[in-house]
Amino acid sequence: MAAPVRLGRKRPLPVCPNPLFVRWLTEWRDEAASRGRRTQFVFQKALRSLRRYPLPLRSGKEAKILLHFGDGLCRMLDQRLKQHRSSGGDHAPGSSGAKSPAQEGPPADVQDSAMPVLVQPKAGGSGSYWPARNSGARAALLLLYREHLHPSGHSFLTKEELLQRCAQETPGVASGSARPWPALRSLLHRNLVLRTHQPASGASEGNVQEPQLELRPGEYRVLLCVDVGETKGAGHRSELIRQLQRLHVTHTVRKLHVGDFVWVAQETRPRDPATPGELVLDHIVERKRLDDLCSSIIDGRFREQKFRLKRCGLGRRVYLVEQHGSVHNLSLPENTLLQAVTNTQVIDGFFVKRTADIKESAAYLALLTRGLERLYQGHTLRSRPWGIPGDPESGAGPSPKPLCSLLTFKDFNTGAIKNKAQSVREVFARQLVQVRGVSGEKAAALVDRYSTPASWARVSHCQALATQTPHSIPSLLAAYDACATPKEQEMLLSTVKCGRLQRNLGPALSRTLAQLYCSSSPLT
């Protein structure tokens, strides 16, 4: 006889089917991250796999069916589950009667009166999170919370400040590394820490801006900053530093995210000698030997570097081309290199300087340093936020008056980071530059006409029509959808004005872009 059918409301599954396993894996991952162990990645992969599994697990052995769960990890879960049951916990870690971490409360060794109040997780989350004692995550949360409560605090800390203070409170946590700190990355992933790229420009809760830096005549010196990449590698790199020392050029070596040489006005009598104020002068130099120029043209770095130099916030851009060996031994013809250098000067607006060897390059840098010292002598320099143009009456054209409203070195170098978070508009521009024949100026003209390729702009357009309000710049795909025929799509971008001469983009590139964004068949 068949079993009777049971009718009634279906019992809903818990938000997290396995809250205890998720909690324990999270603790193990954060503990391994705070100690710099590579097992953190094993726990992270297992945690990601467990969160995707919709059914409750009654033992660690059952978790063997999931990806990234080996015998050792399953034994660890079973041992922890046995300890949990012996201490009076529920029988099944994934049952509906299991205590969630929020119900159990924090462990005794984590309780602290200064602990920030954790928000309730959203639906689909994995429950509250309690970092282990002496872990980097706990130290970071406490430091940020105390900074938020401090009456004269900024309500934020920079990454360098946070890592430095955490290293003082938890000496076992390694700081100063170039890679992201795993514990901090874990907090960002849980939305417990908010990351902004420029808190000084109003990204923090208190909308606090850093005080303006002002350097009067006699309070600063002109210092040449050399990218660290110019001092490493083959022997010619260290030769450049020797030549600068021979010419008595005051210089320093540091990491530059764009360009090879910049000049800063460095404070001579700072309040904190360890961190003197620095303003970046409106000049930047990109140095290329002929063999490096060939390889950069072949792999695409040539156009990308010029595009980034145009967006670095400095107006006087110099392209230093250095002779190296015979042009007949290069991978590209001499005419191709001459054309690339000419386009850099005529079309991109760079000042191109050609030198015979590294000695002449060093002499040119020394000449520029002396000239900038004379140019800025007797001028008062002030800082300006990133994205705001400098003095409109200076820094452009042949005017002898220098640009005195300058970026701080920190803002300049942070704004030039290559892999920083980008808007859809910026990614769209970088995508267009990859198309053969689309230069930086042509990509900028297309982005000005169509701010994004995404289809969400079509929704905005429909909403604007429904509310009888004018909509902003349409998307490229929306413009293509409005074309009646494929021929009209191919000619849509042909009349876009580009560059200083305001020339048309042309039918050939317009046809290529139409095929890229409208055709579902393989590109030809």
N, C-alpha and C positions, 0 to 999 in steps of 0.2 A: 504494500500500500504506500502510495506516494505520501511524502510528508506534507502536512497542511501548509498552505500558502499564508505567510504572515504579512498582514497589511498594516499600514501605519506610516507615519512620517519618517523619512529616512534621516538617520542621525548624521548631522554634518561632521565632516572631518575637521580636526583642529587646524588652526592656521599653519602650524608647523607640525608635521606628523612625527618628527623625531627631535623634540627640543633638547633633550639631554645630550644626544649624540652631537648635535650641532654646537651646543655649548662647550662640550669637552674638546671637540676638534678645534673650536675657536681659541680656547685657552691654550692648547698645545701649540697651535700655529703662532700665536702672539708671543708665547714664551720662547719659542725657537727663534722668532724674529728679533726679539729683544737681545738675545745672546748671539745673534749673527750666524745661526746655524742654517744650513741649506735644507734641513728637514721641513722648514716652514713651507716650502713649495709643495712638498708631498701632502701636508695637511691641507693646504689651500686647494689643491686639485680634488682631494677627497671631499672636502667641505662643499665645493661647487657641485660635485656629483650627487652628494647627499641631498642638497637643497632642491635638486630637480626631481628627486624620487618622491612620488605623491603618497606612498603607503607607509604605515608604521612598521618599524622593525623591532622585534622582541629580543634580539641578542646581537652581539657583534658578529657572530658567525653568519647570521643571515645577511649582513652587509657585504659578504663576499661576492654577491651577485652584482654589485655596483662597480662601476669603473673606478680605478685608482685605489681600491681597497684590497690590500694584500693580507697574508696570514698574520704578519706582525701587527699591523694596525687593528685587525679584528681581535687579536688577543688583548691588545691594550684596551679596547672598548669593553670586552668582556670582564677584564679585571676591574676596570673603573665601575662597571655596572654592578659587579659583586660587592664592591665597597659601598656603593650607593644603597643597595638593598640591605646590607648589614647595618647601616646607620639609620634604618627606618624609612627609607624611601619607598616609592611605589614599586610594584613588581615589574611592569613593562615600561620601557623608556618611551614608547610611542603611543601608549594608550591614552584615552581621553581623560582618564583620571590622573595622569602624570602631572606633577607640579612643573609649571613653567619656571624659567629662571626668575621671572618677575614675581611669581607667587612665593618661591622659595626664599627670595631676598638674597642679598649679596653674601658671599662667604664671610666668615668672621675675620679673616685676615685682610679683607679689602675694605671694611667699613672705615669711614673717615668723615669727620664733620665737614671737611672742606671739599668733599666730593661733589661735582656738579650734578644737578638733577637731570637724569636721563629722560628724554622724551619717550613716550610710548611708541613702539614700532608700528609702521603702517601694515595694513593687511597684506599678507603674503610674506612678511618679514620673518626673521628667525628668533624673535624674542629680544629681551634686553641683553646688554653686553656689560660684563664686569671684568675689567682688566686685572691681571694678576699683580700681586704686590711686587714692588721693585721692577716692574716692567716699564718699557719705554712708553707704551700707550697710556698707562696710568700717570706717569710723570708729565706727559704732554697735556693731558686733560686738566690736571691740577694747575699747571702753569698758566694755561689759557684762561681757566676759570678765575684764578687769582688776579690775573691782569685785567679781566673784565670787571671784577669787583673793586679794583683799586681806583680811588677817586680821581687821581691824576693820570691814570693809565690811558693807553690809546685804544683799548679793546681789541688789539690784535698784536701779533708778534710776527716778525719776518721769519722765514725758514731758518736762516743762519742763527738768529737769536734763540729760537726755540730749540734747535739742536745743541747749541752751546749750553743753555741752561739745563737741558735734560742730561747732558753729559756730566754736569756738576752734581746734580741730584742723584743720578743713577750712573755711577762710574762704569758699570759693566756694559752700558750701551755705547756702541762705537758711533762716533760722529765725525764730521769732516769728510765723509766719503762723497764722491761725485754722484753715486747712484742714489735713487730715492730711498729714504729711510723706511724699512718695511713696516714698523709700528705706526708711523705717521700715515703711511699709505693705507693701512688698515682702517684708521680713524676716518680718513677721507672717504673710503669706500662705504662706511656706515653712516655717512652724513653727520658725524659727530663733530667734525671740524670743517669749517668753510674756508676754501682756498680762493684768494683773489690775487691777481697778478700785480696790481698797483694800489695797495691800500692807501698810499699817500694822496691819491687823486680822488678819494671819497668812497672807496669800496668797503670800508669798515662800518660798523654800526654807528659809531659816533661821528662819522664823516670828518675825521680829523685829518688835516693837511700838515705836512711837514713845513717848518718855518723856511722862509726864503733865504738862500745862502747869498751873501753879498761879500765880494772881495774888492777892496779898495786898492788904489795904486800903492805899491810897496808891500802889500799883504799876500802876494802870490808870486809864484815863479812858473815859467813855461817848462813843461816836462814832456818829453817824447815817450809814448807808450808803445812798446814793441810786442806784437803778438807772440805767445810762447811757441807757436809753430815755426816762427822764423829763427828759433835758436836750437831746434832739435833736428835730428836726422843726420844728413850727410855733413861733411866738413865745411861746405860753403855757408851753412847756417851760422856756425860759431864765428866764421870769418866776418860776417856782418857786424856782430857785436864788437869784435876787435877793432874794426874800422871806426865804429862810432866812438869807442873809447880813445882811439888815436886822435880823433878830431875834437875831443873834449865836449861831446854832446851829452847833456844831462838826460838820462833815459832810465826807464824801468821796464821790466819784462812781466807781462801779465796775460791772462786769457782774454782775448777779444772775440766776441761772437760774430763780428762783421769787420772786414778790413784787416790790414796788416799793421798799419801805423796810424795812431791818432795822437793829438796833443791835448794836454789838460793844463788848466791853470790850477796849481796845487797851493793850498793854503800854507803859508810859511810859519805862522805862529798859531797853530790850532789849539783848541781847548783840550782835545784828546789827541796826543801825538800819535797814537796807534791808528786813528781813523781821521786823517785831515780831510777837509772839504776839497772837492775837486769838481771843476766845471770843464766840460769838453769843448775845446775850440772848434770852430766851424770848418775844419779841414780833416780829410781822411784820405789815406793812400792805400791802394791795393797793388801789391807787387807781384809781377809775373815774369818768370824766366820764359824764354821762347819754347823750351821743351814742355814746361808746365802749361803754357798757353795752348799748345797743341792738344795735350791730353784733356784740358778743361773744355775745349771746343768739341772734342769727340764725345766725351761722356755727358755733356750738357751743363756742367758747372759754370761755364762761361756766362751764359745768359742768366742763370739763376743768381749768380753772385752779383751781376750788374743790377738785377731787379732788387735784390736785398740792399745794395748800396744806395739805391735811389730812395729807399724807404727808411733809412737809418736815422733820419732827422738832421743830417749835416748837409750843408749846401755846396761846399767846395770839395769836389771829388776828383782825385788824381789817380790815373791808371799808369803805373810805372812798369814799363816793358824793358826787361833786361836781356841783352844779348848773351847767348850761351852757345859756344861752339859754332859749327858751320850750319847754315840754314839748309844745306843740301842733305844733311843727315837727319832731318826732322821727319815726322810722320805725315805732315801736311805740306802742300806746296807753299812757296814763299808768297805767291800772289794771294792765297787764301788768308794767310796771316796778316798781310798788309790790309786786305779788305776788312778783316775783323777789327783791326786797330783803328782804321779810318771810320768805320761805323760807330765805334765806341766814342770817338771824339765828335763827329758831325751829327749823328742821330741821337745818341744817348746823352750828349752834353758833358762828357767827362773831359778833363784836361789830360792829354796823353803826353808822357815824358819818356823818351827812349834813352837808355844808357848803354855804354859799351860793356861794362862789367860790374862786379859787386862794389869795387872801390868807388866808381862813379856814382852808383846808387847811394852809397853811404854819404858821399860828398853832397849829393842833392838833398838828402834828408837833413844834413847839417845846415845847408843853406836855408831850407824851409824853417828850421828851428830858429835860426838867427832872425829871419824875416818876421816870424810871428812874435818874437820877443819885442822887436821894434814896433810892430803894428799895434800891439796891445799895450804898449807902454803908456802910462798915464790914464788908462781907462778903468772905470769901475764896472765890474762884471756882476751879473745877477742871475740866479737860477730861474728856470721856467719849467712848468710841468711838461711831461711827454705829450705830444700831439698838438701843442699850441705853438704856432709859428713865432719866430723871433721878431726883432725890430723890423718893421716894414720899410724903414728908410735906409737900412744897412744890410750888408750881407748879400746883396744882389747887384749884378752888373759890375762895372769898373769902379764903383764908389770906393774911395780910400778909407771910409769909416768902417771899422770892423763890427761884426755882430757881437753885441755885449749881453744879449739875453740868451743864455746858454743852458744846455741840459747838464744835469749832474752826471758823473761817470756811472753811477749806479743805475739811473734811469736809462741812460744810453745803452749800456751793456745788457740790461734786462730786456729792454724793448727790442734788441736785435737777436734774441735767442731764436735759433732756427726752428726748433721743434716745440715752441710754445703753443698754448691753446689758441686756435684761430677761429675766426667767424666763418660763416658759410661764404660770405663775399670774398674773403681772402683765399679760401680753398678753391673757389671758382676761378679766381685769377691765376692761381698756381696751376690749375688744371688746363686752362687755356694756353699758358706759356709752353706746355709740353707739346702742343700741336706745331708741327713744322711750319715755319713762316709767320707764327704769331709772336711778335716781340713784346717786351714789357709795356711799351706805349700802346700797342694795339690791344693788349689784354686790358689795360686800364680804361681805354675808350669803350670796350665792350662791357666792362663791369659798370661803368658810369651809365650806360644805356640800359643794361639789364643786370640788376644787382645780384641775381641768383638764378641758377638753373632749376631750382627745386619747384615742385608742383604746388607747394603750399601757397605760393603767390596767386595761383588761380582761385583758391578759396577766398583770399583777401579781395580779389577782384570782384567775385560774386557778392561778397558781403558789402563791398562798397556800392555796387549797383543796387542792392536791396535797400540800403540806407540812404541812397542818393547823395553819397559823399564821395569826393574824388579820391582815387586810390593812388598809392605811391608808385615807384618804378616797378613795372611788371617783370615777371620772370621770363627767361628766354624760352622755356617750353610753352608758356602761355602765349607768347608771341608767335611761336611756330604753329600752335593749335589754331590761331586765328587766321592763318593763311588758307586761302581757298584751294590752291593747287600745289603740287610738289615743286613746280617751277618757281612759284612765288616764295616758297620756303628757301629754295636755293639762293635767291637774290635778296633775301630779307636783310642780311648784314652787309651787303656790298657797298652801301652808301654811308656807312658809319665813318665819321671823320676821326682821323688818328694823327697823333704827333703834332709837332710845332707847325708844320706846313698844312695841317688839316686835310690830308689826302684821304681819298676813299679807301676802305679796306680792300675792295676789289671783288670781282665775281668768283675768282678761283678759291680764295680763302673762305668766302661765304658759302660756296658749294661744299667745301670740305667740312666745315662746321655743321652744316645742315645734315650731311650724311652721318656725322658723328652723333648728333643728338636726336635725329628723327628716324634713322634707318634701323630696323631690327635685324637686317641681314648682315653677313660679314662685310667689313669695310674693304673697299677696293683701292 
